[in-house]
Amino acid sequence: MDKLVIEGGHRLEGEVSVSGAKNAALPLLAASLLAEGTSTFYNVPVLDDVLIMGKLLRHLGCEVEGRRRLRVEAPQRGRETPSAPYELVKTMRASVLVLGPLVARYGRARVSLPGGCAIGARPIDQHLEGLRAMGAEVTLDHGYVDVRAPRLRGAHIVLDIPTVTGCENLMMAATLAEGRTVIENAAREPEIEELASALCAMGARIRGAGTPIIEVEGVSRLEGIEHTIVADRVEAGTFLVAGALTGGDVLVRGAVLGHLDAVVAKLRGAGAEVTPEAEGLRVRARGGFSPVDITTQPYPGFPTDMQAQFMVLAAAARGQSMIKEAIFENRFMHVPELLRMGADIQIDGRVAAVRGGRPLSAAQVMATDLRASACLVLAGLIADGTTEIRRVYHLDRGYEGIEDKLRRAGGRVRRERE
Ligand code: EPZ
């Protein structure tokens, strides 16, 4: 297993470039199951999660080749598709995204239930309720969910929660259903809009993606497309925080302001300067941050995927910050590691009170989940001394070559084999 070794106290200067968005790539790759012929995706991030999705699609009978430029050809309709096995799904929960496309195009899907993960139970009841509403027969047996429908029919679905992958699954399923589907209380993340535009390019008829009401008119077939994946807004946000924390001056190349309004507003509130430029967003800070109060919300609210990163900013700020994690029930796994680095954080249920201002001290720490790992990298960049982060395979799921990107901007970060 690899570890990252970070020498704190170095300003970041210059630029970092953002890779394609993991949470856009995963549903887009699943969507290629819906189309006849080949789909080609560009600017695909080379990440473990994306490689697992490629492996899963191969297992389901697709031709999959390439990495950053990734081509997928799904099997012909009429073939019985194998199930999505536990050993793949347990390593990557977003595998559930093949559910909707499989039952819509092949009439049947058998996917291992993902089970919980570090940050929470993360059930998929909304996905399954929606598919039932569309006429699918959904049964659970031996840890698998089995979904069958000779042909899905359009339905009026009201989600209890604006679930991102739930919305993506149901939107994809609806593209080949008989008639019209309305999804109310839909998630509004940019990845939903990007998926909808790719599905429309395949021949789907979708309106309202990015708003709380999405309407889909089912069609009989979809065709493969070429699509370039948008920059990863969470990776971009992470680098903006890194630039601010180190009192640096960094151009985050590829960052899209419109996808980061809530994050940029909080960065500015803390005292960092964020300015849009032609190539992305520039962040500058001279240190001395004000506290930030944050409650994570569905998009366009403050993203839960940036909560752990902002806890480091709160620890560096003078005063007390309140951080509420309102989306997942257990997304404070980074706190015990930050405490070991000298942070002063009190957790009460879903709220963390962070008393900032004391410098963090370098330590040997352990990554527990993807965004907690990113938080530890940020803490290492400003801690006094050399921090070692173990189990960086968590980081590799969502950040492509983060040590190279940070080193090119002046960070003292290297990867070592344990
Ligand atoms: C997506 O996960 C993202 N993953 C997550 O990013 C992100 O944190 C999350 O959305 C919230 O923005 C991908 O897009 C691949 P949800 P998802 O369904 O779709 C509950 C990262 O770090 N819920 O919107 O699984 C659920 O338990 C990852 O890149 C139900 O109760 O999240 C959670 O509390 C982590 N029933 C809340 O809704 C359901 O059927 C939001 O979950 C579905 C969800």
Boltz pocket constraint, residues with backbone or C-beta under 6 A from the ligand:
constraints:
  - pocket:
      binder: B
      contacts: [[A, 22], [A, 23], [A, 26], [A, 94], [A, 120], [A, 121], [A, 122], [A, 123], [A, 124], [A, 125], [A, 126], [A, 127], [A, 128], [A, 161], [A, 162], [A, 163], [A, 164], [A, 165], [A, 166], [A, 304], [A, 305], [A, 327], [A, 328], [A, 329], [A, 370], [A, 371], [A, 398]]
      max_distance: 6.0
